[in-house]
Amino acid sequence: MPAKDFIRPCMDCRDAEAVLDTRKRQYCGNCFQRFAAHKVFTRMSKYKQMKRGTGQIPKLLLPLSLGVSSSVMLHIINGDLERQLAKTFVNVGFELTILVVDPSTILAPDSKYNQAYEAVTKAFPKLTFNRLPFHSVFEYIPDMKEIIQEYAGSSFTDDESRSNEDRLTAFRASISTATSKADLDSVLLTRLVVGYAKSVGCETVIWGDSDTRLAAKTLAGVAKGRGASLTWSVSDGMSPWGVAFDFPLRDLSKPELEQFKSVCEELSDIVVPDEPISDNVLTKNLSIDELMMRYVRTQGEKYRGVMANVSRTANKLESTSGSDDVLCPLCGGHVGNVKGNSGVTVANKSSDNYSSKFCYGCMRSRPDSTC
Protein backbone atom coordinates (compact mmCIF):
# COMPACT_ATOMS: atom_id res chain seq x y z
CA MET A 1 0.00 0.00 0.00
CA PRO A 2 1.54 3.33 -0.97
CA ALA A 3 2.42 5.77 1.78
CA LYS A 4 0.02 8.41 0.42
CA ASP A 5 -2.95 6.23 1.44
CA PHE A 6 -2.00 6.51 5.12
CA ILE A 7 -3.33 9.34 7.21
CA ARG A 8 -0.12 9.47 9.26
CA PRO A 9 2.56 7.29 7.63
CA CYS A 10 5.51 6.09 9.68
CA MET A 11 8.45 8.39 8.99
CA ASP A 12 10.88 5.44 8.89
CA CYS A 13 9.31 2.67 6.82
CA ARG A 14 6.49 4.62 5.12
CA ASP A 15 4.63 1.30 4.92
CA ALA A 16 2.46 1.51 8.04
CA GLU A 17 0.30 3.91 10.00
CA ALA A 18 2.16 5.84 12.69
CA VAL A 19 0.95 5.11 16.21
CA LEU A 20 3.61 6.83 18.33
CA ASP A 21 5.28 10.23 18.38
CA THR A 22 8.64 11.01 19.96
CA ARG A 23 11.46 13.47 19.31
CA LYS A 24 9.43 15.21 16.58
CA ARG A 25 9.07 11.98 14.61
CA GLN A 26 6.19 9.57 14.16
CA TYR A 27 6.65 5.80 14.14
CA CYS A 28 4.71 2.62 13.60
CA GLY A 29 5.05 0.02 16.36
CA ASN A 30 7.80 -2.02 14.68
CA CYS A 31 9.92 0.97 13.73
CA PHE A 32 9.65 2.43 17.20
CA GLN A 33 10.89 -0.84 18.70
CA ARG A 34 13.86 -0.79 16.30
CA PHE A 35 14.54 2.84 17.23
CA ALA A 36 14.64 2.04 20.96
CA ALA A 37 16.60 -1.18 20.46
CA HIS A 38 19.26 0.65 18.46
CA LYS A 39 19.85 2.99 21.41
CA VAL A 40 20.51 -0.02 23.65
CA PHE A 41 22.59 -1.92 21.08
CA THR A 42 24.85 1.11 20.69
CA ARG A 43 25.61 1.02 24.41
CA MET A 44 26.00 -2.77 24.51
CA SER A 45 28.27 -3.05 21.46
CA LYS A 46 31.38 -2.51 23.58
CA TYR A 47 31.00 -5.97 25.10
CA LYS A 48 31.33 -7.61 21.68
CA GLN A 49 34.42 -5.51 21.05
CA MET A 50 35.75 -6.58 24.45
CA LYS A 51 35.32 -10.22 23.47
CA ARG A 52 37.26 -9.76 20.24
CA GLY A 53 40.04 -7.93 22.04
CA THR A 54 40.57 -10.27 25.02
CA GLY A 55 39.17 -13.63 24.01
CA GLN A 56 37.10 -13.68 27.22
CA ILE A 57 33.32 -13.41 27.32
CA PRO A 58 32.16 -10.77 29.83
CA LYS A 59 29.60 -11.92 32.39
CA LEU A 60 26.80 -9.42 32.95
CA LEU A 61 24.16 -9.26 35.68
CA LEU A 62 20.81 -7.64 34.93
CA PRO A 63 18.78 -6.73 38.06
CA LEU A 64 15.11 -7.07 37.07
CA SER A 65 12.59 -5.11 39.13
CA LEU A 66 9.65 -6.23 36.94
CA GLY A 67 9.02 -2.55 36.21
CA VAL A 68 8.78 -1.12 32.72
CA SER A 69 12.42 0.01 32.34
CA SER A 70 14.29 -3.16 33.26
CA SER A 71 11.65 -5.32 31.53
CA VAL A 72 12.04 -3.42 28.26
CA MET A 73 15.82 -3.71 28.50
CA LEU A 74 15.55 -7.45 29.10
CA HIS A 75 13.25 -7.81 26.09
CA ILE A 76 15.64 -5.87 23.83
CA ILE A 77 18.77 -7.72 24.95
CA ASN A 78 17.07 -11.10 24.67
CA GLY A 79 16.00 -10.26 21.12
CA ASP A 80 19.60 -9.48 20.22
CA LEU A 81 20.82 -12.73 21.81
CA GLU A 82 18.29 -14.77 19.84
CA ARG A 83 19.27 -13.10 16.57
CA GLN A 84 22.94 -13.77 17.21
CA LEU A 85 22.34 -17.42 18.13
CA ALA A 86 20.34 -17.93 14.95
CA LYS A 87 23.31 -16.93 12.78
CA THR A 88 25.84 -19.33 11.36
CA PHE A 89 28.70 -17.46 13.03
CA VAL A 90 27.62 -16.62 16.56
CA ASN A 91 28.92 -13.37 18.05
CA VAL A 92 26.94 -12.95 21.26
CA GLY A 93 29.79 -11.28 23.12
CA PHE A 94 28.58 -11.74 26.72
CA GLU A 95 26.88 -14.07 29.18
CA LEU A 96 23.73 -12.76 30.85
CA THR A 97 22.32 -13.59 34.29
CA ILE A 98 19.10 -12.07 35.58
CA LEU A 99 18.52 -11.33 39.26
CA VAL A 100 15.11 -10.54 40.70
CA VAL A 101 15.14 -9.17 44.24
CA ASP A 102 11.59 -10.03 45.21
CA PRO A 103 9.78 -6.65 45.37
CA SER A 104 7.20 -8.09 47.75
CA THR A 105 9.95 -8.49 50.38
CA ILE A 106 10.72 -4.77 50.11
CA LEU A 107 7.23 -3.37 49.69
CA ALA A 108 3.94 -4.82 50.94
CA PRO A 109 3.38 -8.45 49.83
CA ASP A 110 1.47 -8.57 46.55
CA SER A 111 0.54 -11.56 44.40
CA LYS A 112 1.03 -9.55 41.20
CA TYR A 113 4.80 -9.86 41.59
CA ASN A 114 4.57 -13.67 41.68
CA GLN A 115 2.41 -13.63 38.57
CA ALA A 116 4.84 -11.30 36.78
CA TYR A 117 7.82 -13.48 37.73
CA GLU A 118 6.13 -16.60 36.40
CA ALA A 119 5.28 -14.74 33.20
CA VAL A 120 8.83 -13.49 32.62
CA THR A 121 10.42 -16.91 33.14
CA LYS A 122 8.01 -18.39 30.60
CA ALA A 123 8.56 -15.55 28.13
CA PHE A 124 12.36 -15.97 28.19
CA PRO A 125 12.98 -19.71 28.74
CA LYS A 126 16.58 -19.66 27.48
CA LEU A 127 17.74 -17.15 30.10
CA THR A 128 18.84 -17.88 33.67
CA PHE A 129 16.70 -16.27 36.38
CA ASN A 130 17.52 -16.08 40.07
CA ARG A 131 15.11 -14.78 42.68
CA LEU A 132 16.24 -13.57 46.10
CA PRO A 133 14.43 -12.00 49.05
CA PHE A 134 15.63 -8.63 50.26
CA HIS A 135 16.83 -10.04 53.58
CA SER A 136 19.41 -12.23 51.79
CA VAL A 137 21.62 -9.14 52.06
CA PHE A 138 22.89 -10.76 55.28
CA GLU A 139 24.07 -13.79 53.29
CA TYR A 140 25.87 -11.90 50.51
CA ILE A 141 27.46 -9.22 52.71
CA PRO A 142 29.26 -11.07 55.54
CA ASP A 143 29.92 -7.97 57.64
CA MET A 144 26.37 -6.60 57.38
CA LYS A 145 25.68 -7.29 61.08
CA GLU A 146 28.60 -5.10 62.17
CA ILE A 147 27.72 -2.41 59.63
CA ILE A 148 24.08 -1.99 60.66
CA GLN A 149 24.93 -2.15 64.36
CA GLU A 150 27.49 0.63 64.03
CA TYR A 151 25.22 2.57 61.71
CA ALA A 152 22.14 2.45 63.97
CA GLY A 153 24.11 2.97 67.19
CA SER A 154 22.98 2.15 70.69
CA SER A 155 19.30 2.71 69.84
CA PHE A 156 19.22 -0.58 67.92
CA THR A 157 20.35 -4.12 68.75
CA ASP A 158 20.64 -6.77 66.06
CA ASP A 159 19.31 -10.05 67.47
CA GLU A 160 21.00 -12.87 65.55
CA SER A 161 18.64 -15.45 67.08
CA ARG A 162 15.85 -14.07 64.87
CA SER A 163 15.41 -14.85 61.19
CA ASN A 164 17.19 -12.65 58.66
CA GLU A 165 13.80 -11.39 57.52
CA ASP A 166 12.89 -10.24 61.04
CA ARG A 167 16.35 -8.74 61.58
CA LEU A 168 16.09 -6.63 58.44
CA THR A 169 12.51 -5.61 59.25
CA ALA A 170 13.58 -4.44 62.71
CA PHE A 171 16.53 -2.50 61.30
CA ARG A 172 14.43 -0.76 58.65
CA ALA A 173 11.80 0.05 61.29
CA SER A 174 14.43 1.95 63.29
CA ILE A 175 14.69 4.53 60.48
CA SER A 176 12.18 7.30 61.05
CA THR A 177 11.70 9.45 57.94
CA ALA A 178 10.48 8.52 54.45
CA THR A 179 13.62 9.93 52.82
CA SER A 180 15.94 8.00 55.13
CA LYS A 181 14.02 4.74 54.60
CA ALA A 182 14.06 5.10 50.81
CA ASP A 183 17.76 6.03 50.90
CA LEU A 184 18.66 3.06 53.08
CA ASP A 185 16.63 0.62 50.95
CA SER A 186 18.41 1.87 47.83
CA VAL A 187 21.83 1.38 49.43
CA LEU A 188 21.02 -2.11 50.71
CA LEU A 189 19.54 -3.13 47.37
CA THR A 190 22.69 -2.00 45.57
CA ARG A 191 24.88 -3.89 48.03
CA LEU A 192 22.80 -7.05 47.59
CA VAL A 193 23.00 -6.86 43.79
CA VAL A 194 26.77 -6.31 43.92
CA GLY A 195 27.25 -9.10 46.44
CA TYR A 196 25.33 -11.53 44.27
CA ALA A 197 27.16 -10.40 41.12
CA LYS A 198 30.52 -11.14 42.74
CA SER A 199 29.32 -14.52 44.00
CA VAL A 200 28.44 -15.70 40.46
CA GLY A 201 31.48 -14.15 38.78
CA CYS A 202 29.77 -11.22 37.02
CA GLU A 203 32.11 -8.28 36.51
CA THR A 204 29.44 -5.80 35.33
CA VAL A 205 25.94 -4.91 36.48
CA ILE A 206 23.72 -3.44 33.76
CA TRP A 207 21.03 -1.36 35.45
CA GLY A 208 17.69 -0.64 33.80
CA ASP A 209 17.62 3.07 34.61
CA SER A 210 16.22 5.40 31.95
CA ASP A 211 17.58 8.92 31.54
CA THR A 212 14.49 10.08 33.46
CA ARG A 213 15.44 7.89 36.39
CA LEU A 214 19.11 8.87 36.18
CA ALA A 215 18.23 12.58 36.21
CA ALA A 216 16.04 12.08 39.28
CA LYS A 217 18.77 10.05 41.02
CA THR A 218 21.32 12.77 40.25
CA LEU A 219 19.21 15.54 41.76
CA ALA A 220 18.19 13.40 44.73
CA GLY A 221 21.78 12.28 45.35
CA VAL A 222 23.00 15.87 45.58
CA ALA A 223 20.09 16.82 47.85
CA LYS A 224 20.84 13.90 50.19
CA GLY A 225 24.55 14.67 50.45
CA ARG A 226 25.66 11.87 48.15
CA GLY A 227 27.11 14.01 45.38
CA ALA A 228 30.50 12.27 45.53
CA SER A 229 28.89 8.93 44.60
CA LEU A 230 27.49 10.22 41.30
CA THR A 231 30.65 9.09 39.52
CA TRP A 232 29.40 5.51 39.78
CA SER A 233 25.77 5.56 40.98
CA VAL A 234 24.51 7.23 37.78
CA SER A 235 27.60 6.97 35.56
CA ASP A 236 29.11 4.16 33.51
CA GLY A 237 32.22 2.97 35.29
CA MET A 238 33.70 1.08 38.21
CA SER A 239 31.88 0.98 41.55
CA PRO A 240 33.71 1.01 44.92
CA TRP A 241 33.23 -2.77 45.24
CA GLY A 242 35.19 -3.80 42.15
CA VAL A 243 32.12 -4.43 39.97
CA ALA A 244 31.44 -2.12 37.01
CA PHE A 245 28.09 -0.35 36.61
CA ASP A 246 26.57 0.28 33.20
CA PHE A 247 23.31 2.00 32.18
CA PRO A 248 22.33 0.96 28.62
CA LEU A 249 18.98 2.79 28.78
CA ARG A 250 20.49 6.21 29.47
CA ASP A 251 19.54 7.44 25.97
CA LEU A 252 15.83 6.64 26.45
CA SER A 253 13.30 8.40 28.67
CA LYS A 254 10.71 6.73 30.89
CA PRO A 255 7.80 7.86 28.67
CA GLU A 256 9.56 6.33 25.65
CA LEU A 257 9.93 3.02 27.48
CA GLU A 258 6.25 3.12 28.34
CA GLN A 259 5.55 3.69 24.64
CA PHE A 260 7.69 0.65 23.86
CA LYS A 261 5.61 -1.45 26.24
CA SER A 262 2.39 -0.24 24.61
CA VAL A 263 3.44 -1.67 21.22
CA CYS A 264 5.10 -4.84 22.57
CA GLU A 265 2.51 -7.45 23.39
CA GLU A 266 5.08 -9.77 25.02
CA LEU A 267 5.52 -7.33 27.90
CA SER A 268 1.84 -6.99 28.77
CA ASP A 269 1.90 -9.75 31.42
CA ILE A 270 5.41 -9.05 32.68
CA VAL A 271 5.52 -5.40 33.65
CA VAL A 272 4.12 -4.46 37.04
CA PRO A 273 2.89 -0.87 36.66
CA ASP A 274 4.15 1.81 39.02
CA GLU A 275 1.82 2.81 41.79
CA PRO A 276 0.49 6.28 40.94
CA ILE A 277 1.30 8.99 43.47
CA SER A 278 -1.86 10.79 44.47
CA ASP A 279 -1.87 14.56 44.14
CA ASN A 280 -3.45 14.65 47.59
CA VAL A 281 -0.30 13.24 49.25
CA LEU A 282 1.42 15.89 51.35
CA THR A 283 4.90 16.82 50.16
CA LYS A 284 6.32 16.22 53.62
CA ASN A 285 5.23 12.57 53.40
CA LEU A 286 7.21 11.97 50.22
CA SER A 287 10.87 11.03 50.14
CA ILE A 288 13.39 13.19 48.29
CA ASP A 289 13.66 10.41 45.68
CA GLU A 290 9.90 10.49 45.07
CA LEU A 291 9.88 14.28 44.88
CA MET A 292 12.71 14.37 42.36
CA MET A 293 11.13 11.66 40.22
CA ARG A 294 7.83 13.53 40.20
CA TYR A 295 9.61 16.77 39.29
CA VAL A 296 11.66 15.19 36.48
CA ARG A 297 8.67 13.37 35.02
CA THR A 298 6.58 16.56 35.06
CA GLN A 299 9.23 18.90 33.69
CA GLY A 300 10.66 16.27 31.35
CA GLU A 301 7.46 16.34 29.32
CA LYS A 302 7.99 20.05 28.73
CA TYR A 303 11.78 20.25 28.57
CA ARG A 304 13.08 16.81 27.66
CA GLY A 305 16.46 18.11 26.51
CA VAL A 306 17.09 19.90 29.80
CA MET A 307 16.26 16.82 31.87
CA ALA A 308 18.37 14.58 29.61
CA ASN A 309 21.35 16.92 30.06
CA VAL A 310 21.25 16.31 33.82
CA SER A 311 22.15 12.64 33.45
CA ARG A 312 24.53 13.30 30.55
CA THR A 313 26.45 15.85 32.58
CA ALA A 314 26.64 13.50 35.56
CA ASN A 315 28.00 10.76 33.29
CA LYS A 316 30.95 13.00 32.42
CA LEU A 317 32.07 13.33 36.04
CA GLU A 318 35.34 11.69 36.96
CA SER A 319 36.32 10.46 40.38
CA THR A 320 39.28 12.16 42.02
CA SER A 321 39.62 9.52 44.73
CA GLY A 322 42.82 7.67 45.44
CA SER A 323 43.61 4.17 46.68
CA ASP A 324 44.18 5.48 50.21
CA ASP A 325 40.78 7.19 50.53
CA VAL A 326 38.53 5.97 53.34
CA LEU A 327 35.24 4.55 52.07
CA CYS A 328 31.93 4.33 53.89
CA PRO A 329 31.32 0.70 54.95
CA LEU A 330 27.61 0.99 54.16
CA CYS A 331 27.31 2.78 50.81
CA GLY A 332 30.90 2.89 49.51
CA GLY A 333 30.98 6.69 49.43
CA HIS A 334 34.00 8.74 50.47
CA VAL A 335 34.55 9.76 54.08
CA GLY A 336 36.53 12.97 54.42
CA ASN A 337 36.41 16.76 54.67
CA VAL A 338 34.97 19.09 52.08
CA LYS A 339 37.52 21.23 50.25
CA GLY A 340 35.86 23.77 48.03
CA ASN A 341 33.54 22.00 45.61
CA SER A 342 35.37 18.69 45.51
CA GLY A 343 32.24 16.81 46.43
CA VAL A 344 33.97 14.71 49.10
CA THR A 345 31.56 14.17 51.97
CA VAL A 346 32.10 15.28 55.54
CA ALA A 347 32.86 12.92 58.39
CA ASN A 348 30.62 13.41 61.40
CA LYS A 349 32.50 14.65 64.46
CA SER A 350 30.06 13.59 67.17
CA SER A 351 31.19 11.87 70.35
CA ASP A 352 30.18 8.33 69.31
CA ASN A 353 33.09 6.52 67.68
CA TYR A 354 31.08 4.60 65.08
CA SER A 355 29.65 7.74 63.50
CA SER A 356 33.03 8.85 62.12
CA LYS A 357 33.20 5.76 59.92
CA PHE A 358 30.28 6.73 57.70
CA CYS A 359 29.94 9.29 54.94
CA TYR A 360 27.83 12.41 55.31
CA GLY A 361 24.99 10.97 53.21
CA CYS A 362 24.67 7.89 55.42
CA MET A 363 25.00 9.97 58.58
CA ARG A 364 22.00 12.03 57.55
CA SER A 365 19.88 8.88 57.30
CA ARG A 366 20.87 7.42 60.66
CA PRO A 367 18.25 7.03 63.38
CA ASP A 368 18.01 10.22 65.46
CA SER A 369 20.54 11.91 63.17
CA THR A 370 21.13 15.62 63.74
CA CYS A 371 23.00 16.15 60.44
C-alpha positions as CSV (number, residue, x, y, z in Angstrom):
1,M,0.0,0.0,0.0
2,P,1.5,3.3,-1.0
3,A,2.4,5.8,1.8
4,K,0.0,8.4,0.4
5,D,-2.9,6.2,1.4
6,F,-2.0,6.5,5.1
7,I,-3.3,9.3,7.2
8,R,-0.1,9.5,9.3
9,P,2.6,7.3,7.6
10,C,5.5,6.1,9.7
11,M,8.5,8.4,9.0
12,D,10.9,5.4,8.9
13,C,9.3,2.7,6.8
14,R,6.5,4.6,5.1
15,D,4.6,1.3,4.9
16,A,2.5,1.5,8.0
17,E,0.3,3.9,10.0
18,A,2.2,5.8,12.7
19,V,1.0,5.1,16.2
20,L,3.6,6.8,18.3
21,D,5.3,10.2,18.4
22,T,8.6,11.0,20.0
23,R,11.5,13.5,19.3
24,K,9.4,15.2,16.6
25,R,9.1,12.0,14.6
26,Q,6.2,9.6,14.2
27,Y,6.6,5.8,14.1
28,C,4.7,2.6,13.6
29,G,5.1,0.0,16.4
30,N,7.8,-2.0,14.7
31,C,9.9,1.0,13.7
32,F,9.6,2.4,17.2
33,Q,10.9,-0.8,18.7
34,R,13.9,-0.8,16.3
35,F,14.5,2.8,17.2
36,A,14.6,2.0,21.0
37,A,16.6,-1.2,20.5
38,H,19.3,0.6,18.5
39,K,19.8,3.0,21.4
40,V,20.5,0.0,23.6
41,F,22.6,-1.9,21.1
42,T,24.9,1.1,20.7
43,R,25.6,1.0,24.4
44,M,26.0,-2.8,24.5
45,S,28.3,-3.0,21.5
46,K,31.4,-2.5,23.6
47,Y,31.0,-6.0,25.1
48,K,31.3,-7.6,21.7
49,Q,34.4,-5.5,21.1
50,M,35.7,-6.6,24.5
51,K,35.3,-10.2,23.5
52,R,37.3,-9.8,20.2
53,G,40.0,-7.9,22.0
54,T,40.6,-10.3,25.0
55,G,39.2,-13.6,24.0
56,Q,37.1,-13.7,27.2
57,I,33.3,-13.4,27.3
58,P,32.2,-10.8,29.8
59,K,29.6,-11.9,32.4
60,L,26.8,-9.4,33.0
61,L,24.2,-9.3,35.7
62,L,20.8,-7.6,34.9
63,P,18.8,-6.7,38.1
64,L,15.1,-7.1,37.1
65,S,12.6,-5.1,39.1
66,L,9.7,-6.2,36.9
67,G,9.0,-2.5,36.2
68,V,8.8,-1.1,32.7
69,S,12.4,0.0,32.3
70,S,14.3,-3.2,33.3
71,S,11.7,-5.3,31.5
72,V,12.0,-3.4,28.3
73,M,15.8,-3.7,28.5
74,L,15.5,-7.5,29.1
75,H,13.2,-7.8,26.1
76,I,15.6,-5.9,23.8
77,I,18.8,-7.7,25.0
78,N,17.1,-11.1,24.7
79,G,16.0,-10.3,21.1
80,D,19.6,-9.5,20.2
81,L,20.8,-12.7,21.8
82,E,18.3,-14.8,19.8
83,R,19.3,-13.1,16.6
84,Q,22.9,-13.8,17.2
85,L,22.3,-17.4,18.1
86,A,20.3,-17.9,15.0
87,K,23.3,-16.9,12.8
88,T,25.8,-19.3,11.4
89,F,28.7,-17.5,13.0
90,V,27.6,-16.6,16.6
91,N,28.9,-13.4,18.1
92,V,26.9,-12.9,21.3
93,G,29.8,-11.3,23.1
94,F,28.6,-11.7,26.7
95,E,26.9,-14.1,29.2
96,L,23.7,-12.8,30.9
97,T,22.3,-13.6,34.3
98,I,19.1,-12.1,35.6
99,L,18.5,-11.3,39.3
100,V,15.1,-10.5,40.7
101,V,15.1,-9.2,44.2
102,D,11.6,-10.0,45.2
103,P,9.8,-6.7,45.4
104,S,7.2,-8.1,47.8
105,T,9.9,-8.5,50.4
106,I,10.7,-4.8,50.1
107,L,7.2,-3.4,49.7
108,A,3.9,-4.8,50.9
109,P,3.4,-8.5,49.8
110,D,1.5,-8.6,46.5
111,S,0.5,-11.6,44.4
112,K,1.0,-9.6,41.2
113,Y,4.8,-9.9,41.6
114,N,4.6,-13.7,41.7
115,Q,2.4,-13.6,38.6
116,A,4.8,-11.3,36.8
117,Y,7.8,-13.5,37.7
118,E,6.1,-16.6,36.4
119,A,5.3,-14.7,33.2
120,V,8.8,-13.5,32.6
121,T,10.4,-16.9,33.1
122,K,8.0,-18.4,30.6
123,A,8.6,-15.6,28.1
124,F,12.4,-16.0,28.2
125,P,13.0,-19.7,28.7
126,K,16.6,-19.7,27.5
127,L,17.7,-17.1,30.1
128,T,18.8,-17.9,33.7
129,F,16.7,-16.3,36.4
130,N,17.5,-16.1,40.1
131,R,15.1,-14.8,42.7
132,L,16.2,-13.6,46.1
133,P,14.4,-12.0,49.1
134,F,15.6,-8.6,50.3
135,H,16.8,-10.0,53.6
136,S,19.4,-12.2,51.8
137,V,21.6,-9.1,52.1
138,F,22.9,-10.8,55.3
139,E,24.1,-13.8,53.3
140,Y,25.9,-11.9,50.5
141,I,27.5,-9.2,52.7
142,P,29.3,-11.1,55.5
143,D,29.9,-8.0,57.6
144,M,26.4,-6.6,57.4
145,K,25.7,-7.3,61.1
146,E,28.6,-5.1,62.2
147,I,27.7,-2.4,59.6
148,I,24.1,-2.0,60.7
149,Q,24.9,-2.1,64.4
150,E,27.5,0.6,64.0
151,Y,25.2,2.6,61.7
152,A,22.1,2.4,64.0
153,G,24.1,3.0,67.2
154,S,23.0,2.2,70.7
155,S,19.3,2.7,69.8
156,F,19.2,-0.6,67.9
157,T,20.4,-4.1,68.7
158,D,20.6,-6.8,66.1
159,D,19.3,-10.0,67.5
160,E,21.0,-12.9,65.6
161,S,18.6,-15.5,67.1
162,R,15.9,-14.1,64.9
163,S,15.4,-14.9,61.2
164,N,17.2,-12.7,58.7
165,E,13.8,-11.4,57.5
166,D,12.9,-10.2,61.0
167,R,16.3,-8.7,61.6
168,L,16.1,-6.6,58.4
169,T,12.5,-5.6,59.2
170,A,13.6,-4.4,62.7
171,F,16.5,-2.5,61.3
172,R,14.4,-0.8,58.7
173,A,11.8,0.1,61.3
174,S,14.4,2.0,63.3
175,I,14.7,4.5,60.5
176,S,12.2,7.3,61.1
177,T,11.7,9.5,57.9
178,A,10.5,8.5,54.5
179,T,13.6,9.9,52.8
180,S,15.9,8.0,55.1
181,K,14.0,4.7,54.6
182,A,14.1,5.1,50.8
183,D,17.8,6.0,50.9
184,L,18.7,3.1,53.1
185,D,16.6,0.6,51.0
186,S,18.4,1.9,47.8
187,V,21.8,1.4,49.4
188,L,21.0,-2.1,50.7
189,L,19.5,-3.1,47.4
190,T,22.7,-2.0,45.6
191,R,24.9,-3.9,48.0
192,L,22.8,-7.1,47.6
193,V,23.0,-6.9,43.8
194,V,26.8,-6.3,43.9
195,G,27.3,-9.1,46.4
196,Y,25.3,-11.5,44.3
197,A,27.2,-10.4,41.1
198,K,30.5,-11.1,42.7
199,S,29.3,-14.5,44.0
200,V,28.4,-15.7,40.5
201,G,31.5,-14.2,38.8
202,C,29.8,-11.2,37.0
203,E,32.1,-8.3,36.5
204,T,29.4,-5.8,35.3
205,V,25.9,-4.9,36.5
206,I,23.7,-3.4,33.8
207,W,21.0,-1.4,35.4
208,G,17.7,-0.6,33.8
209,D,17.6,3.1,34.6
210,S,16.2,5.4,32.0
211,D,17.6,8.9,31.5
212,T,14.5,10.1,33.5
213,R,15.4,7.9,36.4
214,L,19.1,8.9,36.2
215,A,18.2,12.6,36.2
216,A,16.0,12.1,39.3
217,K,18.8,10.1,41.0
218,T,21.3,12.8,40.2
219,L,19.2,15.5,41.8
220,A,18.2,13.4,44.7
221,G,21.8,12.3,45.3
222,V,23.0,15.9,45.6
223,A,20.1,16.8,47.8
224,K,20.8,13.9,50.2
225,G,24.5,14.7,50.5
226,R,25.7,11.9,48.2
227,G,27.1,14.0,45.4
228,A,30.5,12.3,45.5
229,S,28.9,8.9,44.6
230,L,27.5,10.2,41.3
231,T,30.7,9.1,39.5
232,W,29.4,5.5,39.8
233,S,25.8,5.6,41.0
234,V,24.5,7.2,37.8
235,S,27.6,7.0,35.6
236,D,29.1,4.2,33.5
237,G,32.2,3.0,35.3
238,M,33.7,1.1,38.2
239,S,31.9,1.0,41.6
240,P,33.7,1.0,44.9
241,W,33.2,-2.8,45.2
242,G,35.2,-3.8,42.1
243,V,32.1,-4.4,40.0
244,A,31.4,-2.1,37.0
245,F,28.1,-0.4,36.6
246,D,26.6,0.3,33.2
247,F,23.3,2.0,32.2
248,P,22.3,1.0,28.6
249,L,19.0,2.8,28.8
250,R,20.5,6.2,29.5
251,D,19.5,7.4,26.0
252,L,15.8,6.6,26.4
253,S,13.3,8.4,28.7
254,K,10.7,6.7,30.9
255,P,7.8,7.9,28.7
256,E,9.6,6.3,25.7
257,L,9.9,3.0,27.5
258,E,6.3,3.1,28.3
259,Q,5.6,3.7,24.6
260,F,7.7,0.6,23.9
261,K,5.6,-1.5,26.2
262,S,2.4,-0.2,24.6
263,V,3.4,-1.7,21.2
264,C,5.1,-4.8,22.6
265,E,2.5,-7.5,23.4
266,E,5.1,-9.8,25.0
267,L,5.5,-7.3,27.9
268,S,1.8,-7.0,28.8
269,D,1.9,-9.8,31.4
270,I,5.4,-9.1,32.7
271,V,5.5,-5.4,33.7
272,V,4.1,-4.5,37.0
273,P,2.9,-0.9,36.7
274,D,4.1,1.8,39.0
275,E,1.8,2.8,41.8
276,P,0.5,6.3,40.9
277,I,1.3,9.0,43.5
278,S,-1.9,10.8,44.5
279,D,-1.9,14.6,44.1
280,N,-3.4,14.6,47.6
281,V,-0.3,13.2,49.2
282,L,1.4,15.9,51.3
283,T,4.9,16.8,50.2
284,K,6.3,16.2,53.6
285,N,5.2,12.6,53.4
286,L,7.2,12.0,50.2
287,S,10.9,11.0,50.1
288,I,13.4,13.2,48.3
289,D,13.7,10.4,45.7
290,E,9.9,10.5,45.1
291,L,9.9,14.3,44.9
292,M,12.7,14.4,42.4
293,M,11.1,11.7,40.2
294,R,7.8,13.5,40.2
295,Y,9.6,16.8,39.3
296,V,11.7,15.2,36.5
297,R,8.7,13.4,35.0
298,T,6.6,16.6,35.1
299,Q,9.2,18.9,33.7
300,G,10.7,16.3,31.4
301,E,7.5,16.3,29.3
302,K,8.0,20.1,28.7
303,Y,11.8,20.2,28.6
304,R,13.1,16.8,27.7
305,G,16.5,18.1,26.5
306,V,17.1,19.9,29.8
307,M,16.3,16.8,31.9
308,A,18.4,14.6,29.6
309,N,21.3,16.9,30.1
310,V,21.3,16.3,33.8
311,S,22.1,12.6,33.5
312,R,24.5,13.3,30.5
313,T,26.5,15.9,32.6
314,A,26.6,13.5,35.6
315,N,28.0,10.8,33.3
316,K,31.0,13.0,32.4
317,L,32.1,13.3,36.0
318,E,35.3,11.7,37.0
319,S,36.3,10.5,40.4
320,T,39.3,12.2,42.0
321,S,39.6,9.5,44.7
322,G,42.8,7.7,45.4
323,S,43.6,4.2,46.7
324,D,44.2,5.5,50.2
325,D,40.8,7.2,50.5
326,V,38.5,6.0,53.3
327,L,35.2,4.6,52.1
328,C,31.9,4.3,53.9
329,P,31.3,0.7,54.9
330,L,27.6,1.0,54.2
331,C,27.3,2.8,50.8
332,G,30.9,2.9,49.5
333,G,31.0,6.7,49.4
334,H,34.0,8.7,50.5
335,V,34.5,9.8,54.1
336,G,36.5,13.0,54.4
337,N,36.4,16.8,54.7
338,V,35.0,19.1,52.1
339,K,37.5,21.2,50.3
340,G,35.9,23.8,48.0
341,N,33.5,22.0,45.6
342,S,35.4,18.7,45.5
343,G,32.2,16.8,46.4
344,V,34.0,14.7,49.1
345,T,31.6,14.2,52.0
346,V,32.1,15.3,55.5
347,A,32.9,12.9,58.4
348,N,30.6,13.4,61.4
349,K,32.5,14.6,64.5
350,S,30.1,13.6,67.2
351,S,31.2,11.9,70.3
352,D,30.2,8.3,69.3
353,N,33.1,6.5,67.7
354,Y,31.1,4.6,65.1
355,S,29.6,7.7,63.5
356,S,33.0,8.9,62.1
357,K,33.2,5.8,59.9
358,F,30.3,6.7,57.7
359,C,29.9,9.3,54.9
360,Y,27.8,12.4,55.3
361,G,25.0,11.0,53.2
362,C,24.7,7.9,55.4
363,M,25.0,10.0,58.6
364,R,22.0,12.0,57.5
365,S,19.9,8.9,57.3
366,R,20.9,7.4,60.7
367,P,18.3,7.0,63.4
368,D,18.0,10.2,65.5
369,S,20.5,11.9,63.2
370,T,21.1,15.6,63.7
371,C,23.0,16.2,60.4
